[in-house]
Structures are given as structure tokens and as C-alpha cells.
Amino acid sequence: MKLLIRGGSIAAGYGVTKGYADILKETISANGIEVINRSRHRDTSFEGIGTFNEDIAPFAPDILLLHFGVDDAFDYVYRSEFQENIVQMIRRARALFNPLIFLATAHILDNPHDMAAVEIFYRSLRIVAVDLNCTSISLDRYWAGYLAKNCLTSDDLVLSDSRYPNEKGHEVFAQAIIKSLYRALPALA
């Protein structure tokens, strides 16, 4: 079984030695899942569409995790364009190999202006997940719960550029993604 991750900077593990994709590889490979990460720093959903035939289609994954949004928000991609790009990636994937599809948000940003920018994209992901019967992974909500439970602030889990999680932040992402995978595929647990 193959899990392919396609996203931008966060999914690519920008700024850290070990990102959540690396943690997933270590953790779920024992369950027979090969993790393939085709994410790149600063890629937006436009690159996701533009490189679909190189980065997604040849692998025909059983599980597709799309993790775009933060780079889109700060690269001035319109929300409507973002949402349509995500829809098109889902439709193309389903037409070619019909994977189980997960759509992931990212973390909470402490700067209210930055958070307002990304929240629009998180909302779009949730809408698309419902409309197209995908599994939504609300990393922002999991993140908030993790912070509250452990008496932490976002600064404890992000790099100096708060758009990007540090290694501990990537561990939190990996926990949430693994839980979502196991809920959707109980045979893996």
C-alpha cells in the first residue's frame, strides 16, 4: 500500500531535519505502507496541479494526502483558485487510480492577521472534504488541543518564521495524521 504526500513547505519539512513525512515513514512502514513525499518548499496548489503527472500520477497511490494552504495564503493565491486546484487534484486522482484522499490543514498562527489569511484556506479544505467525500485532518484543531493539554504556546512548536513548525511541531502533526489514518483504515491499527 502506498501513501503519497503532496504539499508545500510544511509537508516538505522545510527548516527541520526530520519532518512529519519522515516520522510517518518510520512509524507506519511496519504496517506495510510505503510513504512517498513529493512535496517541495514554497509549492502552492498551482504547482500541485502543474506537476500532477510527474508527482502523483506515476505512483498511483492507494492513499493521497494533500497538504497545501499556508504557501498559497502567503503567495497571494485567491481562495477560489486554491479551492478549485484542490478539487481538480482530487478529481484527477479519482479518475486515474481512485485513492483514499486526506486533506490536511496546518497549525494555528499566533499573529491574528496571518491566522486570518490561512483560516480562509483551512475552511476551503473542510468544505472540499465534505463536498467530495474526503477525510479532513484538522491539524489546527489538534494543535490547539495539544497546546492546551501540555500548557504550551505555539512558539514552543514553530521556527522563528512561525509559518513553519519545528521538529516538535512536526511530531504533533505526525500524531494527528497517524490517528486519522488508523481511524480511516482500522486494519492498520
Secondary structure, DSSP 4 states (H G I P E B T S, - for coil): -EEEEEESHHHHTTT-SS-HHHHHHHHHGGGT-EEEE---TT--HHHHHHTHHHHTGGG--SEEEEE-SHHHHHTT--HHHHHHHHHHHHHHHHHHT--EEEEE-----SSHHHHHHHHHHHHHHHHHHHHTT-EEE-HHHHHHHHHHHTT--GGGTB-SSTTSB-HHHHHHHHHHHHHHHHHH-GGG-
